[in-house]
Amino acid sequence: MPVTLAGAAVIAAAASLAVSAALSGVVAWAGPVDRPRDRGAHKTPTPTAGGLGVIAGTALGLLTFATLAPAPSAELGRIAAALGFAALLGLIGALDDLFDLGAKLKLAIQIVLSVAFAAAGAHIDAIPITARLALPIGPVVGVIGTALWLVVVTNAVNFMDGANGLASGAAAIALLAFAAAAFAGGDPALAVAALATAMAGIGFMPWNFPKALLFQGDAGAVFSSFLLAALAVIGAGAGGHGSVYLQFVPLALLPFLVDVLLTLLSRAREGKRLLDAHSEHLYQRWLAHSGGSHVRLAVWAYGIMTLYAAIALVLLTAGPAVQIAGFLIAAAATGAAWFLFRRRYR
């Protein structure tokens, strides 16, 4: 009996969850150990590189879907390319978990691979303004802008990966919302790619939340965030009129993006080196000054990210002008909230 499209998606999601959970357990038992650091939020040595389970779970889920789906998708080639680039970055992240490659080298590798994906995989050539009007930016600017987007998202999520369940849970929320948007937009392959990544992250979560038995490390945070950013580019389409509108993922990840960008701007204004490790993000300040727990922080973060994901989903049926306006309003409100909370936890 042939498997339906929905059945293939469910089986793929289940495979991602199971493989990620099982392999994360293996890494928790035998993996490398992360030692406490001054800027860290943890005080005891903890196994790391649990992101290897997330990578394996996502890959197997996508392979399962590609094997079982009743009809091939034209998007599978670009999705496979996105998965390959993300997995390569994740494996480099795993090496960093072991040997500490250094911030400059890691950033250089991210830039090279992001440009390569944007040039060969997918990039944005135009930004829709209205249903009939788009702002053309050309292939060169499109590749540069797309690569910048990939690098920013990759590092934004990775910078937030310093508390139990925070980054992995927030990324899963954004991925699930994107999967729903892609299904609604008639792109099941793209939706399953996001769903498989989300379920792989959820499979890792019991090892990290509420108690940190295992960290995902750069292997998981870099992999999931790059893949989400790449799927967002594929979903938007070269002309910005794809199955998922251009501002969807930026809006869903807005709390992370605003905190990272404004924190870096603040450090630059104070003459601090941007690539140095620090503990100045809002969640780090909140943990240091409020005495709150990792669980409470994660619950608040999940609620905030769910709100932004819901706003992004509400705007699915709006026109490009409304979507742009909604994103700009949300960005202004998020920036204002950032300044208020930063002043409170100075």
ChimeraX attribute file (.defattr): number of C-alpha atoms within 10 A of each C-alpha:
attribute: neighborCount
match mode: 1-to-1
recipient: residues
	/A:1	3
	/A:2	9
	/A:3	12
	/A:4	13
	/A:5	15
	/A:6	14
	/A:7	15
	/A:8	22
	/A:9	26
	/A:10	17
	/A:11	17
	/A:12	29
	/A:13	27
	/A:14	19
	/A:15	25
	/A:16	32
	/A:17	26
	/A:18	19
	/A:19	24
	/A:20	32
	/A:21	24
	/A:22	15
	/A:23	21
	/A:24	32
	/A:25	20
	/A:26	13
	/A:27	21
	/A:28	22
	/A:29	12
	/A:30	11
	/A:31	17
	/A:32	18
	/A:33	18
	/A:34	18
	/A:35	13
	/A:36	13
	/A:37	11
	/A:38	10
	/A:39	12
	/A:40	14
	/A:41	17
	/A:42	17
	/A:43	10
	/A:44	12
	/A:45	14
	/A:46	17
	/A:47	22
	/A:48	28
	/A:49	30
	/A:50	33
	/A:51	32
	/A:52	26
	/A:53	29
	/A:54	35
	/A:55	28
	/A:56	18
	/A:57	33
	/A:58	32
	/A:59	24
	/A:60	20
	/A:61	32
	/A:62	29
	/A:63	16
	/A:64	19
	/A:65	25
	/A:66	19
	/A:67	13
	/A:68	19
	/A:69	20
	/A:70	15
	/A:71	10
	/A:72	12
	/A:73	14
	/A:74	10
	/A:75	14
	/A:76	15
	/A:77	11
	/A:78	18
	/A:79	24
	/A:80	16
	/A:81	17
	/A:82	26
	/A:83	25
	/A:84	16
	/A:85	22
	/A:86	29
	/A:87	25
	/A:88	17
	/A:89	27
	/A:90	27
	/A:91	21
	/A:92	20
	/A:93	26
	/A:94	24
	/A:95	15
	/A:96	18
	/A:97	20
	/A:98	16
	/A:99	9
	/A:100	12
	/A:101	13
	/A:102	11
	/A:103	12
	/A:104	11
	/A:105	11
	/A:106	15
	/A:107	14
	/A:108	12
	/A:109	12
	/A:110	25
	/A:111	18
	/A:112	12
	/A:113	19
	/A:114	28
	/A:115	20
	/A:116	15
	/A:117	23
	/A:118	25
	/A:119	17
	/A:120	12
	/A:121	20
	/A:122	26
	/A:123	28
	/A:124	25
	/A:125	21
	/A:126	20
	/A:127	20
	/A:128	20
	/A:129	16
	/A:130	14
	/A:131	10
	/A:132	7
	/A:133	12
	/A:134	16
	/A:135	13
	/A:136	14
	/A:137	15
	/A:138	11
	/A:139	16
	/A:140	14
	/A:141	15
	/A:142	21
	/A:143	24
	/A:144	18
	/A:145	18
	/A:146	24
	/A:147	25
	/A:148	17
	/A:149	18
	/A:150	27
	/A:151	23
	/A:152	20
	/A:153	24
	/A:154	26
	/A:155	21
	/A:156	23
	/A:157	25
	/A:158	23
	/A:159	20
	/A:160	21
	/A:161	21
	/A:162	20
	/A:163	24
	/A:164	25
	/A:165	30
	/A:166	24
	/A:167	27
	/A:168	30
	/A:169	23
	/A:170	26
	/A:171	26
	/A:172	26
	/A:173	23
	/A:174	27
	/A:175	32
	/A:176	20
	/A:177	25
	/A:178	30
	/A:179	26
	/A:180	19
	/A:181	24
	/A:182	25
	/A:183	17
	/A:184	16
	/A:185	18
	/A:186	13
	/A:187	20
	/A:188	22
	/A:189	24
	/A:190	28
	/A:191	25
	/A:192	28
	/A:193	31
	/A:194	30
	/A:195	27
	/A:196	33
	/A:197	34
	/A:198	31
	/A:199	28
	/A:200	35
	/A:201	35
	/A:202	23
	/A:203	25
	/A:204	32
	/A:205	28
	/A:206	17
	/A:207	21
	/A:208	21
	/A:209	20
	/A:210	16
	/A:211	13
	/A:212	20
	/A:213	19
	/A:214	29
	/A:215	31
	/A:216	32
	/A:217	24
	/A:218	29
	/A:219	30
	/A:220	32
	/A:221	30
	/A:222	32
	/A:223	28
	/A:224	34
	/A:225	29
	/A:226	29
	/A:227	27
	/A:228	28
	/A:229	24
	/A:230	30
	/A:231	27
	/A:232	28
	/A:233	26
	/A:234	24
	/A:235	28
	/A:236	22
	/A:237	20
	/A:238	17
	/A:239	17
	/A:240	24
	/A:241	17
	/A:242	18
	/A:243	22
	/A:244	29
	/A:245	27
	/A:246	24
	/A:247	21
	/A:248	27
	/A:249	25
	/A:250	22
	/A:251	26
	/A:252	28
	/A:253	23
	/A:254	21
	/A:255	21
	/A:256	26
	/A:257	21
	/A:258	19
	/A:259	24
	/A:260	22
	/A:261	14
	/A:262	15
	/A:263	18
	/A:264	18
	/A:265	14
	/A:266	14
	/A:267	15
	/A:268	12
	/A:269	9
	/A:270	9
	/A:271	9
	/A:272	13
	/A:273	11
	/A:274	13
	/A:275	11
	/A:276	9
	/A:277	12
	/A:278	15
	/A:279	15
	/A:280	19
	/A:281	17
	/A:282	20
	/A:283	22
	/A:284	19
	/A:285	17
	/A:286	19
	/A:287	17
	/A:288	13
	/A:289	12
	/A:290	9
	/A:291	9
	/A:292	11
	/A:293	13
	/A:294	22
	/A:295	16
	/A:296	12
	/A:297	18
	/A:298	22
	/A:299	15
	/A:300	13
	/A:301	20
	/A:302	20
	/A:303	13
	/A:304	16
	/A:305	24
	/A:306	18
	/A:307	13
	/A:308	24
	/A:309	24
	/A:310	15
	/A:311	17
	/A:312	25
	/A:313	20
	/A:314	12
	/A:315	18
	/A:316	18
	/A:317	12
	/A:318	13
	/A:319	14
	/A:320	24
	/A:321	14
	/A:322	14
	/A:323	24
	/A:324	21
	/A:325	11
	/A:326	17
	/A:327	21
	/A:328	14
	/A:329	12
	/A:330	17
	/A:331	18
	/A:332	12
	/A:333	11
	/A:334	18
	/A:335	17
	/A:336	12
	/A:337	15
	/A:338	18
	/A:339	14
	/A:340	12
	/A:341	13
	/A:342	18
	/A:343	9
	/A:344	11
	/A:345	17
	/A:346	11
